[in-house]
Amino acid sequence: MSGQDLSELLQYSSPEWLYVVTWNNVLKQLIVPFRVAVMSPVGHLTIGQVVYVEEVKITLNLITVFIVEGNAYYYHHFDILID
């Protein structure tokens, strides 16, 4: 992916929100901070711990990263909690 392709894609993303599709196929926008549960131990976080995502980032390989307590973690360590 070229730098121009990446910049065009990133114009549709924001560190302030994330779109998710719920279990019943409803598109929902989550505004940070939003709650997540830790599904696998990572850093100093333990399984089952509920934390808040402070920012949403994306890597150059287009992998979503959550900023939690000032640290960056891949999204797959978490389960998003939707009220």
mmCIF file of the N, C-alpha and C atoms, coordinates in Angstrom:
data_MODEL
# 
_entry.id   MODEL 
# 
loop_
_atom_site.group_PDB 
_atom_site.id 
_atom_site.type_symbol 
_atom_site.label_atom_id 
_atom_site.label_alt_id 
_atom_site.label_comp_id 
_atom_site.label_asym_id 
_atom_site.label_entity_id 
_atom_site.label_seq_id 
_atom_site.pdbx_PDB_ins_code 
_atom_site.Cartn_x 
_atom_site.Cartn_y 
_atom_site.Cartn_z 
_atom_site.occupancy 
_atom_site.B_iso_or_equiv 
_atom_site.pdbx_formal_charge 
_atom_site.auth_seq_id 
_atom_site.auth_comp_id 
_atom_site.auth_asym_id 
_atom_site.auth_atom_id 
_atom_site.pdbx_PDB_model_num 
ATOM 1   N N  . MET A 1 1  ? 0.854   -1.172  0.000  1.00 0.00 ? 1  MET A N  1 
ATOM 2   C CA . MET A 1 1  ? 0.000   0.000   0.000  1.00 0.00 ? 1  MET A CA 1 
ATOM 3   C C  . MET A 1 1  ? 0.894   1.226   0.000  1.00 0.00 ? 1  MET A C  1 
ATOM 4   N N  . SER A 1 2  ? 0.599   2.127   -0.886 1.00 0.00 ? 2  SER A N  1 
ATOM 5   C CA . SER A 1 2  ? 1.408   3.336   -0.980 1.00 0.00 ? 2  SER A CA 1 
ATOM 6   C C  . SER A 1 2  ? 1.014   4.327   0.112  1.00 0.00 ? 2  SER A C  1 
ATOM 7   N N  . GLY A 1 3  ? 1.863   5.311   0.300  1.00 0.00 ? 3  GLY A N  1 
ATOM 8   C CA . GLY A 1 3  ? 1.573   6.347   1.285  1.00 0.00 ? 3  GLY A CA 1 
ATOM 9   C C  . GLY A 1 3  ? 0.308   7.116   0.948  1.00 0.00 ? 3  GLY A C  1 
ATOM 10  N N  . GLN A 1 4  ? 0.066   7.329   -0.339 1.00 0.00 ? 4  GLN A N  1 
ATOM 11  C CA . GLN A 1 4  ? -1.142  8.042   -0.752 1.00 0.00 ? 4  GLN A CA 1 
ATOM 12  C C  . GLN A 1 4  ? -2.386  7.199   -0.469 1.00 0.00 ? 4  GLN A C  1 
ATOM 13  N N  . ASP A 1 5  ? -2.304  5.886   -0.737 1.00 0.00 ? 5  ASP A N  1 
ATOM 14  C CA . ASP A 1 5  ? -3.440  4.998   -0.435 1.00 0.00 ? 5  ASP A CA 1 
ATOM 15  C C  . ASP A 1 5  ? -3.750  5.027   1.054  1.00 0.00 ? 5  ASP A C  1 
ATOM 16  N N  . LEU A 1 6  ? -2.704  4.978   1.869  1.00 0.00 ? 6  LEU A N  1 
ATOM 17  C CA . LEU A 1 6  ? -2.883  5.002   3.318  1.00 0.00 ? 6  LEU A CA 1 
ATOM 18  C C  . LEU A 1 6  ? -3.486  6.327   3.769  1.00 0.00 ? 6  LEU A C  1 
ATOM 19  N N  . SER A 1 7  ? -3.019  7.425   3.242  1.00 0.00 ? 7  SER A N  1 
ATOM 20  C CA . SER A 1 7  ? -3.550  8.725   3.657  1.00 0.00 ? 7  SER A CA 1 
ATOM 21  C C  . SER A 1 7  ? -5.014  8.879   3.257  1.00 0.00 ? 7  SER A C  1 
ATOM 22  N N  . GLU A 1 8  ? -5.397  8.324   2.096  1.00 0.00 ? 8  GLU A N  1 
ATOM 23  C CA . GLU A 1 8  ? -6.795  8.382   1.688  1.00 0.00 ? 8  GLU A CA 1 
ATOM 24  C C  . GLU A 1 8  ? -7.671  7.546   2.621  1.00 0.00 ? 8  GLU A C  1 
ATOM 25  N N  . LEU A 1 9  ? -7.176  6.392   3.040  1.00 0.00 ? 9  LEU A N  1 
ATOM 26  C CA . LEU A 1 9  ? -7.924  5.537   3.951  1.00 0.00 ? 9  LEU A CA 1 
ATOM 27  C C  . LEU A 1 9  ? -8.055  6.181   5.331  1.00 0.00 ? 9  LEU A C  1 
ATOM 28  N N  . LEU A 1 10 ? -6.992  6.791   5.803  1.00 0.00 ? 10 LEU A N  1 
ATOM 29  C CA . LEU A 1 10 ? -6.994  7.376   7.147  1.00 0.00 ? 10 LEU A CA 1 
ATOM 30  C C  . LEU A 1 10 ? -7.893  8.605   7.269  1.00 0.00 ? 10 LEU A C  1 
ATOM 31  N N  . GLN A 1 11 ? -8.282  9.208   6.163  1.00 0.00 ? 11 GLN A N  1 
ATOM 32  C CA . GLN A 1 11 ? -9.176  10.355  6.258  1.00 0.00 ? 11 GLN A CA 1 
ATOM 33  C C  . GLN A 1 11 ? -10.548 9.947   6.773  1.00 0.00 ? 11 GLN A C  1 
ATOM 34  N N  . TYR A 1 12 ? -10.851 8.644   6.760  1.00 0.00 ? 12 TYR A N  1 
ATOM 35  C CA . TYR A 1 12 ? -12.137 8.149   7.245  1.00 0.00 ? 12 TYR A CA 1 
ATOM 36  C C  . TYR A 1 12 ? -12.042 7.566   8.646  1.00 0.00 ? 12 TYR A C  1 
ATOM 37  N N  . SER A 1 13 ? -10.915 7.732   9.313  1.00 0.00 ? 13 SER A N  1 
ATOM 38  C CA . SER A 1 13 ? -10.765 7.209   10.671 1.00 0.00 ? 13 SER A CA 1 
ATOM 39  C C  . SER A 1 13 ? -10.482 8.354   11.635 1.00 0.00 ? 13 SER A C  1 
ATOM 40  N N  . SER A 1 14 ? -10.676 8.064   12.909 1.00 0.00 ? 14 SER A N  1 
ATOM 41  C CA . SER A 1 14 ? -10.460 9.087   13.931 1.00 0.00 ? 14 SER A CA 1 
ATOM 42  C C  . SER A 1 14 ? -10.024 8.422   15.225 1.00 0.00 ? 14 SER A C  1 
ATOM 43  N N  . PRO A 1 15 ? -9.172  9.074   16.004 1.00 0.00 ? 15 PRO A N  1 
ATOM 44  C CA . PRO A 1 15 ? -8.813  8.534   17.320 1.00 0.00 ? 15 PRO A CA 1 
ATOM 45  C C  . PRO A 1 15 ? -9.930  8.727   18.343 1.00 0.00 ? 15 PRO A C  1 
ATOM 46  N N  . GLU A 1 16 ? -10.993 9.441   17.947 1.00 0.00 ? 16 GLU A N  1 
ATOM 47  C CA . GLU A 1 16 ? -12.078 9.788   18.863 1.00 0.00 ? 16 GLU A CA 1 
ATOM 48  C C  . GLU A 1 16 ? -13.282 8.864   18.812 1.00 0.00 ? 16 GLU A C  1 
ATOM 49  N N  . TRP A 1 17 ? -13.394 7.995   17.792 1.00 0.00 ? 17 TRP A N  1 
ATOM 50  C CA . TRP A 1 17 ? -14.560 7.130   17.667 1.00 0.00 ? 17 TRP A CA 1 
ATOM 51  C C  . TRP A 1 17 ? -14.214 5.858   16.906 1.00 0.00 ? 17 TRP A C  1 
ATOM 52  N N  . LEU A 1 18 ? -15.113 4.879   17.021 1.00 0.00 ? 18 LEU A N  1 
ATOM 53  C CA . LEU A 1 18 ? -14.946 3.593   16.349 1.00 0.00 ? 18 LEU A CA 1 
ATOM 54  C C  . LEU A 1 18 ? -16.324 3.078   15.973 1.00 0.00 ? 18 LEU A C  1 
ATOM 55  N N  . TYR A 1 19 ? -16.463 2.581   14.754 1.00 0.00 ? 19 TYR A N  1 
ATOM 56  C CA . TYR A 1 19 ? -17.715 1.955   14.335 1.00 0.00 ? 19 TYR A CA 1 
ATOM 57  C C  . TYR A 1 19 ? -17.611 0.453   14.557 1.00 0.00 ? 19 TYR A C  1 
ATOM 58  N N  . VAL A 1 20 ? -18.668 -0.142  15.130 1.00 0.00 ? 20 VAL A N  1 
ATOM 59  C CA . VAL A 1 20 ? -18.735 -1.581  15.329 1.00 0.00 ? 20 VAL A CA 1 
ATOM 60  C C  . VAL A 1 20 ? -20.098 -2.078  14.857 1.00 0.00 ? 20 VAL A C  1 
ATOM 61  N N  . VAL A 1 21 ? -20.142 -3.354  14.499 1.00 0.00 ? 21 VAL A N  1 
ATOM 62  C CA . VAL A 1 21 ? -21.408 -3.998  14.157 1.00 0.00 ? 21 VAL A CA 1 
ATOM 63  C C  . VAL A 1 21 ? -21.767 -4.901  15.329 1.00 0.00 ? 21 VAL A C  1 
ATOM 64  N N  . THR A 1 22 ? -22.940 -4.694  15.915 1.00 0.00 ? 22 THR A N  1 
ATOM 65  C CA . THR A 1 22 ? -23.363 -5.460  17.087 1.00 0.00 ? 22 THR A CA 1 
ATOM 66  C C  . THR A 1 22 ? -23.802 -6.859  16.684 1.00 0.00 ? 22 THR A C  1 
ATOM 67  N N  . TRP A 1 23 ? -24.085 -7.695  17.671 1.00 0.00 ? 23 TRP A N  1 
ATOM 68  C CA . TRP A 1 23 ? -24.487 -9.086  17.436 1.00 0.00 ? 23 TRP A CA 1 
ATOM 69  C C  . TRP A 1 23 ? -25.747 -9.184  16.581 1.00 0.00 ? 23 TRP A C  1 
ATOM 70  N N  . ASN A 1 24 ? -26.598 -8.150  16.625 1.00 0.00 ? 24 ASN A N  1 
ATOM 71  C CA . ASN A 1 24 ? -27.843 -8.174  15.844 1.00 0.00 ? 24 ASN A CA 1 
ATOM 72  C C  . ASN A 1 24 ? -27.757 -7.293  14.590 1.00 0.00 ? 24 ASN A C  1 
ATOM 73  N N  . ASN A 1 25 ? -26.527 -7.133  14.069 1.00 0.00 ? 25 ASN A N  1 
ATOM 74  C CA . ASN A 1 25 ? -26.261 -6.426  12.809 1.00 0.00 ? 25 ASN A CA 1 
ATOM 75  C C  . ASN A 1 25 ? -26.654 -4.957  12.809 1.00 0.00 ? 25 ASN A C  1 
ATOM 76  N N  . VAL A 1 26 ? -26.471 -4.287  13.921 1.00 0.00 ? 26 VAL A N  1 
ATOM 77  C CA . VAL A 1 26 ? -26.710 -2.851  14.010 1.00 0.00 ? 26 VAL A CA 1 
ATOM 78  C C  . VAL A 1 26 ? -25.351 -2.146  14.019 1.00 0.00 ? 26 VAL A C  1 
ATOM 79  N N  . LEU A 1 27 ? -25.188 -1.172  13.135 1.00 0.00 ? 27 LEU A N  1 
ATOM 80  C CA . LEU A 1 27 ? -23.967 -0.381  13.099 1.00 0.00 ? 27 LEU A CA 1 
ATOM 81  C C  . LEU A 1 27 ? -24.041 0.662   14.205 1.00 0.00 ? 27 LEU A C  1 
ATOM 82  N N  . LYS A 1 28 ? -23.004 0.687   15.051 1.00 0.00 ? 28 LYS A N  1 
ATOM 83  C CA . LYS A 1 28 ? -23.013 1.598   16.192 1.00 0.00 ? 28 LYS A CA 1 
ATOM 84  C C  . LYS A 1 28 ? -21.688 2.349   16.249 1.00 0.00 ? 28 LYS A C  1 
ATOM 85  N N  . GLN A 1 29 ? -21.764 3.622   16.539 1.00 0.00 ? 29 GLN A N  1 
ATOM 86  C CA . GLN A 1 29 ? -20.557 4.429   16.702 1.00 0.00 ? 29 GLN A CA 1 
ATOM 87  C C  . GLN A 1 29 ? -20.249 4.544   18.189 1.00 0.00 ? 29 GLN A C  1 
ATOM 88  N N  . LEU A 1 30 ? -19.043 4.154   18.568 1.00 0.00 ? 30 LEU A N  1 
ATOM 89  C CA . LEU A 1 30 ? -18.594 4.292   19.954 1.00 0.00 ? 30 LEU A CA 1 
ATOM 90  C C  . LEU A 1 30 ? -17.682 5.504   20.040 1.00 0.00 ? 30 LEU A C  1 
ATOM 91  N N  . ILE A 1 31 ? -17.967 6.363   20.982 1.00 0.00 ? 31 ILE A N  1 
ATOM 92  C CA . ILE A 1 31 ? -17.164 7.557   21.222 1.00 0.00 ? 31 ILE A CA 1 
ATOM 93  C C  . ILE A 1 31 ? -16.236 7.265   22.396 1.00 0.00 ? 31 ILE A C  1 
ATOM 94  N N  . VAL A 1 32 ? -14.958 7.609   22.269 1.00 0.00 ? 32 VAL A N  1 
ATOM 95  C CA . VAL A 1 32 ? -14.037 7.392   23.380 1.00 0.00 ? 32 VAL A CA 1 
ATOM 96  C C  . VAL A 1 32 ? -14.329 8.387   24.487 1.00 0.00 ? 32 VAL A C  1 
ATOM 97  N N  . PRO A 1 33 ? -14.164 7.999   25.745 1.00 0.00 ? 33 PRO A N  1 
ATOM 98  C CA . PRO A 1 33 ? -13.725 6.669   26.177 1.00 0.00 ? 33 PRO A CA 1 
ATOM 99  C C  . PRO A 1 33 ? -14.886 5.674   26.167 1.00 0.00 ? 33 PRO A C  1 
ATOM 100 N N  . PHE A 1 34 ? -14.602 4.428   25.763 1.00 0.00 ? 34 PHE A N  1 
ATOM 101 C CA . PHE A 1 34 ? -15.577 3.354   25.854 1.00 0.00 ? 34 PHE A CA 1 
ATOM 102 C C  . PHE A 1 34 ? -14.951 2.171   26.589 1.00 0.00 ? 34 PHE A C  1 
ATOM 103 N N  . ARG A 1 35 ? -15.817 1.337   27.166 1.00 0.00 ? 35 ARG A N  1 
ATOM 104 C CA . ARG A 1 35 ? -15.350 0.244   28.023 1.00 0.00 ? 35 ARG A CA 1 
ATOM 105 C C  . ARG A 1 35 ? -15.030 -1.006  27.211 1.00 0.00 ? 35 ARG A C  1 
ATOM 106 N N  . VAL A 1 36 ? -13.978 -1.699  27.637 1.00 0.00 ? 36 VAL A N  1 
ATOM 107 C CA . VAL A 1 36 ? -13.614 -2.989  27.077 1.00 0.00 ? 36 VAL A CA 1 
ATOM 108 C C  . VAL A 1 36 ? -13.211 -3.914  28.218 1.00 0.00 ? 36 VAL A C  1 
ATOM 109 N N  . ALA A 1 37 ? -13.370 -5.211  27.999 1.00 0.00 ? 37 ALA A N  1 
ATOM 110 C CA . ALA A 1 37 ? -12.922 -6.224  28.963 1.00 0.00 ? 37 ALA A CA 1 
ATOM 111 C C  . ALA A 1 37 ? -11.693 -6.900  28.378 1.00 0.00 ? 37 ALA A C  1 
ATOM 112 N N  . VAL A 1 38 ? -10.714 -7.146  29.225 1.00 0.00 ? 38 VAL A N  1 
ATOM 113 C CA . VAL A 1 38 ? -9.474  -7.801  28.796 1.00 0.00 ? 38 VAL A CA 1 
ATOM 114 C C  . VAL A 1 38 ? -9.751  -9.288  28.603 1.00 0.00 ? 38 VAL A C  1 
ATOM 115 N N  . MET A 1 39 ? -9.456  -9.828  27.403 1.00 0.00 ? 39 MET A N  1 
ATOM 116 C CA . MET A 1 39 ? -9.692  -11.241 27.109 1.00 0.00 ? 39 MET A CA 1 
ATOM 117 C C  . MET A 1 39 ? -8.432  -12.083 27.229 1.00 0.00 ? 39 MET A C  1 
ATOM 118 N N  . SER A 1 40 ? -7.269  -11.471 27.085 1.00 0.00 ? 40 SER A N  1 
ATOM 119 C CA . SER A 1 40 ? -6.009  -12.189 27.252 1.00 0.00 ? 40 SER A CA 1 
ATOM 120 C C  . SER A 1 40 ? -5.031  -11.258 27.954 1.00 0.00 ? 40 SER A C  1 
ATOM 121 N N  . PRO A 1 41 ? -4.219  -11.800 28.849 1.00 0.00 ? 41 PRO A N  1 
ATOM 122 C CA . PRO A 1 41 ? -3.301  -10.933 29.604 1.00 0.00 ? 41 PRO A CA 1 
ATOM 123 C C  . PRO A 1 41 ? -2.314  -10.232 28.674 1.00 0.00 ? 41 PRO A C  1 
ATOM 124 N N  . VAL A 1 42 ? -2.202  -8.956  28.842 1.00 0.00 ? 42 VAL A N  1 
ATOM 125 C CA . VAL A 1 42 ? -1.289  -8.162  28.018 1.00 0.00 ? 42 VAL A CA 1 
ATOM 126 C C  . VAL A 1 42 ? -0.787  -7.005  28.883 1.00 0.00 ? 42 VAL A C  1 
ATOM 127 N N  . GLY A 1 43 ? 0.517   -6.757  28.827 1.00 0.00 ? 43 GLY A N  1 
ATOM 128 C CA . GLY A 1 43 ? 1.092   -5.709  29.669 1.00 0.00 ? 43 GLY A CA 1 
ATOM 129 C C  . GLY A 1 43 ? 0.782   -5.977  31.128 1.00 0.00 ? 43 GLY A C  1 
ATOM 130 N N  . HIS A 1 44 ? 0.293   -4.981  31.821 1.00 0.00 ? 44 HIS A N  1 
ATOM 131 C CA . HIS A 1 44 ? -0.078  -5.154  33.227 1.00 0.00 ? 44 HIS A CA 1 
ATOM 132 C C  . HIS A 1 44 ? -1.573  -5.437  33.404 1.00 0.00 ? 44 HIS A C  1 
ATOM 133 N N  . LEU A 1 45 ? -2.289  -5.649  32.302 1.00 0.00 ? 45 LEU A N  1 
ATOM 134 C CA . LEU A 1 45 ? -3.733  -5.910  32.350 1.00 0.00 ? 45 LEU A CA 1 
ATOM 135 C C  . LEU A 1 45 ? -3.984  -7.404  32.536 1.00 0.00 ? 45 LEU A C  1 
ATOM 136 N N  . THR A 1 46 ? -5.024  -7.727  33.295 1.00 0.00 ? 46 THR A N  1 
ATOM 137 C CA . THR A 1 46 ? -5.339  -9.127  33.567 1.00 0.00 ? 46 THR A CA 1 
ATOM 138 C C  . THR A 1 46 ? -6.689  -9.504  32.968 1.00 0.00 ? 46 THR A C  1 
ATOM 139 N N  . ILE A 1 47 ? -6.876  -10.788 32.737 1.00 0.00 ? 47 ILE A N  1 
ATOM 140 C CA . ILE A 1 47 ? -8.118  -11.286 32.146 1.00 0.00 ? 47 ILE A CA 1 
ATOM 141 C C  . ILE A 1 47 ? -9.306  -10.883 33.015 1.00 0.00 ? 47 ILE A C  1 
ATOM 142 N N  . GLY A 1 48 ? -10.361 -10.402 32.357 1.00 0.00 ? 48 GLY A N  1 
ATOM 143 C CA . GLY A 1 48 ? -11.583 -10.002 33.054 1.00 0.00 ? 48 GLY A CA 1 
ATOM 144 C C  . GLY A 1 48 ? -11.595 -8.565  33.537 1.00 0.00 ? 48 GLY A C  1 
ATOM 145 N N  . GLN A 1 49 ? -10.463 -7.931  33.552 1.00 0.00 ? 49 GLN A N  1 
ATOM 146 C CA . GLN A 1 49 ? -10.389 -6.536  33.984 1.00 0.00 ? 49 GLN A CA 1 
ATOM 147 C C  . GLN A 1 49 ? -11.140 -5.656  32.986 1.00 0.00 ? 49 GLN A C  1 
ATOM 148 N N  . VAL A 1 50 ? -11.911 -4.703  33.477 1.00 0.00 ? 50 VAL A N  1 
ATOM 149 C CA . VAL A 1 50 ? -12.633 -3.757  32.619 1.00 0.00 ? 50 VAL A CA 1 
ATOM 150 C C  . VAL A 1 50 ? -11.882 -2.434  32.649 1.00 0.00 ? 50 VAL A C  1 
ATOM 151 N N  . VAL A 1 51 ? -11.538 -1.942  31.449 1.00 0.00 ? 51 VAL A N  1 
ATOM 152 C CA . VAL A 1 51 ? -10.768 -0.705  31.323 1.00 0.00 ? 51 VAL A CA 1 
ATOM 153 C C  . VAL A 1 51 ? -11.421 0.179   30.258 1.00 0.00 ? 51 VAL A C  1 
ATOM 154 N N  . TYR A 1 52 ? -10.962 1.396   30.161 1.00 0.00 ? 52 TYR A N  1 
ATOM 155 C CA . TYR A 1 52 ? -11.483 2.337   29.178 1.00 0.00 ? 52 TYR A CA 1 
ATOM 156 C C  . TYR A 1 52 ? -10.462 2.582   28.065 1.00 0.00 ? 52 TYR A C  1 
ATOM 157 N N  . VAL A 1 53 ? -10.950 2.603   26.831 1.00 0.00 ? 53 VAL A N  1 
ATOM 158 C CA . VAL A 1 53 ? -10.115 2.947   25.681 1.00 0.00 ? 53 VAL A CA 1 
ATOM 159 C C  . VAL A 1 53 ? -10.088 4.468   25.587 1.00 0.00 ? 53 VAL A C  1 
ATOM 160 N N  . GLU A 1 54 ? -8.880  5.014   25.595 1.00 0.00 ? 54 GLU A N  1 
ATOM 161 C CA . GLU A 1 54 ? -8.698  6.462   25.573 1.00 0.00 ? 54 GLU A CA 1 
ATOM 162 C C  . GLU A 1 54 ? -8.580  7.015   24.156 1.00 0.00 ? 54 GLU A C  1 
ATOM 163 N N  . GLU A 1 55 ? -8.050  6.202   23.236 1.00 0.00 ? 55 GLU A N  1 
ATOM 164 C CA . GLU A 1 55 ? -7.896  6.593   21.838 1.00 0.00 ? 55 GLU A CA 1 
ATOM 165 C C  . GLU A 1 55 ? -7.905  5.337   20.979 1.00 0.00 ? 55 GLU A C  1 
ATOM 166 N N  . VAL A 1 56 ? -8.263  5.513   19.720 1.00 0.00 ? 56 VAL A N  1 
ATOM 167 C CA . VAL A 1 56 ? -8.213  4.420   18.751 1.00 0.00 ? 56 VAL A CA 1 
ATOM 168 C C  . VAL A 1 56 ? -7.210  4.823   17.673 1.00 0.00 ? 56 VAL A C  1 
ATOM 169 N N  . LYS A 1 57 ? -6.240  3.947   17.431 1.00 0.00 ? 57 LYS A N  1 
ATOM 170 C CA . LYS A 1 57 ? -5.212  4.215   16.426 1.00 0.00 ? 57 LYS A CA 1 
ATOM 171 C C  . LYS A 1 57 ? -5.218  3.085   15.411 1.00 0.00 ? 57 LYS A C  1 
ATOM 172 N N  . ILE A 1 58 ? -4.421  3.240   14.365 1.00 0.00 ? 58 ILE A N  1 
ATOM 173 C CA . ILE A 1 58 ? -4.278  2.201   13.348 1.00 0.00 ? 58 ILE A CA 1 
ATOM 174 C C  . ILE A 1 58 ? -2.808  2.131   12.965 1.00 0.00 ? 58 ILE A C  1 
ATOM 175 N N  . THR A 1 59 ? -2.301  0.902   12.776 1.00 0.00 ? 59 THR A N  1 
ATOM 176 C CA . THR A 1 59 ? -0.898  0.726   12.405 1.00 0.00 ? 59 THR A CA 1 
ATOM 177 C C  . THR A 1 59 ? -0.741  0.874   10.902 1.00 0.00 ? 59 THR A C  1 
ATOM 178 N N  . LEU A 1 60 ? 0.498   0.891   10.434 1.00 0.00 ? 60 LEU A N  1 
ATOM 179 C CA . LEU A 1 60 ? 0.757   0.951   8.997  1.00 0.00 ? 60 LEU A CA 1 
ATOM 180 C C  . LEU A 1 60 ? 0.237   -0.294  8.286  1.00 0.00 ? 60 LEU A C  1 
ATOM 181 N N  . ASN A 1 61 ? 0.072   -1.396  9.035  1.00 0.00 ? 61 ASN A N  1 
ATOM 182 C CA . ASN A 1 61 ? -0.474  -2.634  8.472  1.00 0.00 ? 61 ASN A CA 1 
ATOM 183 C C  . ASN A 1 61 ? -1.987  -2.699  8.619  1.00 0.00 ? 61 ASN A C  1 
ATOM 184 N N  . LEU A 1 62 ? -2.605  -1.578  8.991  1.00 0.00 ? 62 LEU A N  1 
ATOM 185 C CA . LEU A 1 62 ? -4.058  -1.441  9.137  1.00 0.00 ? 62 LEU A CA 1 
ATOM 186 C C  . LEU A 1 62 ? -4.633  -2.315  10.246 1.00 0.00 ? 62 LEU A C  1 
ATOM 187 N N  . ILE A 1 63 ? -3.901  -2.469  11.332 1.00 0.00 ? 63 ILE A N  1 
ATOM 188 C CA . ILE A 1 63 ? -4.388  -3.182  12.516 1.00 0.00 ? 63 ILE A CA 1 
ATOM 189 C C  . ILE A 1 63 ? -4.817  -2.145  13.540 1.00 0.00 ? 63 ILE A C  1 
ATOM 190 N N  . THR A 1 64 ? -6.017  -2.327  14.085 1.00 0.00 ? 64 THR A N  1 
ATOM 191 C CA . THR A 1 64 ? -6.550  -1.386  15.066 1.00 0.00 ? 64 THR A CA 1 
ATOM 192 C C  . THR A 1 64 ? -5.823  -1.551  16.400 1.00 0.00 ? 64 THR A C  1 
ATOM 193 N N  . VAL A 1 65 ? -5.497  -0.423  16.997 1.00 0.00 ? 65 VAL A N  1 
ATOM 194 C CA . VAL A 1 65 ? -4.791  -0.385  18.280 1.00 0.00 ? 65 VAL A CA 1 
ATOM 195 C C  . VAL A 1 65 ? -5.600  0.478   19.236 1.00 0.00 ? 65 VAL A C  1 
ATOM 196 N N  . PHE A 1 66 ? -5.778  -0.014  20.461 1.00 0.00 ? 66 PHE A N  1 
ATOM 197 C CA . PHE A 1 66 ? -6.457  0.753   21.503 1.00 0.00 ? 66 PHE A CA 1 
ATOM 198 C C  . PHE A 1 66 ? -5.409  1.327   22.449 1.00 0.00 ? 66 PHE A C  1 
ATOM 199 N N  . ILE A 1 67 ? -5.558  2.588   22.802 1.00 0.00 ? 67 ILE A N  1 
ATOM 200 C CA . ILE A 1 67 ? -4.720  3.211   23.829 1.00 0.00 ? 67 ILE A CA 1 
ATOM 201 C C  . ILE A 1 67 ? -5.476  3.081   25.148 1.00 0.00 ? 67 ILE A C  1 
ATOM 202 N N  . VAL A 1 68 ? -4.888  2.330   26.078 1.00 0.00 ? 68 VAL A N  1 
ATOM 203 C CA . VAL A 1 68 ? -5.495  2.060   27.385 1.00 0.00 ? 68 VAL A CA 1 
ATOM 204 C C  . VAL A 1 68 ? -4.470  2.421   28.450 1.00 0.00 ? 68 VAL A C  1 
ATOM 205 N N  . GLU A 1 69 ? -4.855  3.306   29.350 1.00 0.00 ? 69 GLU A N  1 
ATOM 206 C CA . GLU A 1 69 ? -3.971  3.760   30.435 1.00 0.00 ? 69 GLU A CA 1 
ATOM 207 C C  . GLU A 1 69 ? -2.617  4.227   29.886 1.00 0.00 ? 69 GLU A C  1 
ATOM 208 N N  . GLY A 1 70 ? -2.667  4.888   28.733 1.00 0.00 ? 70 GLY A N  1 
ATOM 209 C CA . GLY A 1 70 ? -1.460  5.455   28.141 1.00 0.00 ? 70 GLY A CA 1 
ATOM 210 C C  . GLY A 1 70 ? -0.613  4.476   27.353 1.00 0.00 ? 70 GLY A C  1 
ATOM 211 N N  . ASN A 1 71 ? -1.017  3.211   27.269 1.00 0.00 ? 71 ASN A N  1 
ATOM 212 C CA . ASN A 1 71 ? -0.254  2.196   26.540 1.00 0.00 ? 71 ASN A CA 1 
ATOM 213 C C  . ASN A 1 71 ? -1.047  1.693   25.342 1.00 0.00 ? 71 ASN A C  1 
ATOM 214 N N  . ALA A 1 72 ? -0.343  1.314   24.278 1.00 0.00 ? 72 ALA A N  1 
ATOM 215 C CA . ALA A 1 72 ? -0.977  0.829   23.054 1.00 0.00 ? 72 ALA A CA 1 
ATOM 216 C C  . ALA A 1 72 ? -1.049  -0.692  23.052 1.00 0.00 ? 72 ALA A C  1 
ATOM 217 N N  . TYR A 1 73 ? -2.254  -1.223  22.743 1.00 0.00 ? 73 TYR A N  1 
ATOM 218 C CA . TYR A 1 73 ? -2.471  -2.669  22.666 1.00 0.00 ? 73 TYR A CA 1 
ATOM 219 C C  . TYR A 1 73 ? -3.309  -2.971  21.427 1.00 0.00 ? 73 TYR A C  1 
ATOM 220 N N  . TYR A 1 74 ? -3.020  -4.122  20.793 1.00 0.00 ? 74 TYR A N  1 
ATOM 221 C CA . TYR A 1 74 ? -3.854  -4.547  19.667 1.00 0.00 ? 74 TYR A CA 1 
ATOM 222 C C  . TYR A 1 74 ? -5.270  -4.818  20.152 1.00 0.00 ? 74 TYR A C  1 
ATOM 223 N N  . TYR A 1 75 ? -6.230  -4.539  19.281 1.00 0.00 ? 75 TYR A N  1 
ATOM 224 C CA . TYR A 1 75 ? -7.649  -4.652  19.614 1.00 0.00 ? 75 TYR A CA 1 
ATOM 225 C C  . TYR A 1 75 ? -8.062  -6.062  20.007 1.00 0.00 ? 75 TYR A C  1 
ATOM 226 N N  . HIS A 1 76 ? -7.396  -7.095  19.489 1.00 0.00 ? 76 HIS A N  1 
ATOM 227 C CA . HIS A 1 76 ? -7.850  -8.471  19.704 1.00 0.00 ? 76 HIS A CA 1 
ATOM 228 C C  . HIS A 1 76 ? -7.649  -8.972  21.129 1.00 0.00 ? 76 HIS A C  1 
ATOM 229 N N  . HIS A 1 77 ? -7.013  -8.181  21.983 1.00 0.00 ? 77 HIS A N  1 
ATOM 230 C CA . HIS A 1 77 ? -6.877  -8.533  23.400 1.00 0.00 ? 77 HIS A CA 1 
ATOM 231 C C  . HIS A 1 77 ? -8.116  -8.157  24.207 1.00 0.00 ? 77 HIS A C  1 
ATOM 232 N N  . PHE A 1 78 ? -9.088  -7.514  23.559 1.00 0.00 ? 78 PHE A N  1 
ATOM 233 C CA . PHE A 1 78 ? -10.224 -6.937  24.286 1.00 0.00 ? 78 PHE A CA 1 
ATOM 234 C C  . PHE A 1 78 ? -11.570 -7.366  23.700 1.00 0.00 ? 78 PHE A C  1 
ATOM 235 N N  . ASP A 1 79 ? -12.580 -7.340  24.545 1.00 0.00 ? 79 ASP A N  1 
ATOM 236 C CA . ASP A 1 79 ? -13.956 -7.518  24.144 1.00 0.00 ? 79 ASP A CA 1 
ATOM 237 C C  . ASP A 1 79 ? -14.655 -6.190  24.403 1.00 0.00 ? 79 ASP A C  1 
ATOM 238 N N  . ILE A 1 80 ? -15.225 -5.595  23.375 1.00 0.00 ? 80 ILE A N  1 
ATOM 239 C CA . ILE A 1 80 ? -15.882 -4.295  23.514 1.00 0.00 ? 80 ILE A CA 1 
ATOM 240 C C  . ILE A 1 80 ? -17.204 -4.485  24.257 1.00 0.00 ? 80 ILE A C  1 
ATOM 241 N N  . LEU A 1 81 ? -17.416 -3.684  25.272 1.00 0.00 ? 81 LEU A N  1 
ATOM 242 C CA . LEU A 1 81 ? -18.641 -3.747  26.082 1.00 0.00 ? 81 LEU A CA 1 
ATOM 243 C C  . LEU A 1 81 ? -19.582 -2.648  25.614 1.00 0.00 ? 81 LEU A C  1 
ATOM 244 N N  . ILE A 1 82 ? -20.703 -3.074  25.057 1.00 0.00 ? 82 ILE A N  1 
ATOM 245 C CA . ILE A 1 82 ? -21.695 -2.122  24.547 1.00 0.00 ? 82 ILE A CA 1 
ATOM 246 C C  . ILE A 1 82 ? -22.890 -2.133  25.486 1.00 0.00 ? 82 ILE A C  1 
ATOM 247 N N  . ASP A 1 83 ? -23.306 -0.957  25.945 1.00 0.00 ? 83 ASP A N  1 
ATOM 248 C CA . ASP A 1 83 ? -24.426 -0.856  26.881 1.00 0.00 ? 83 ASP A CA 1 
ATOM 249 C C  . ASP A 1 83 ? -25.741 -1.132  26.201 1.00 0.00 ? 83 ASP A C  1 
# 
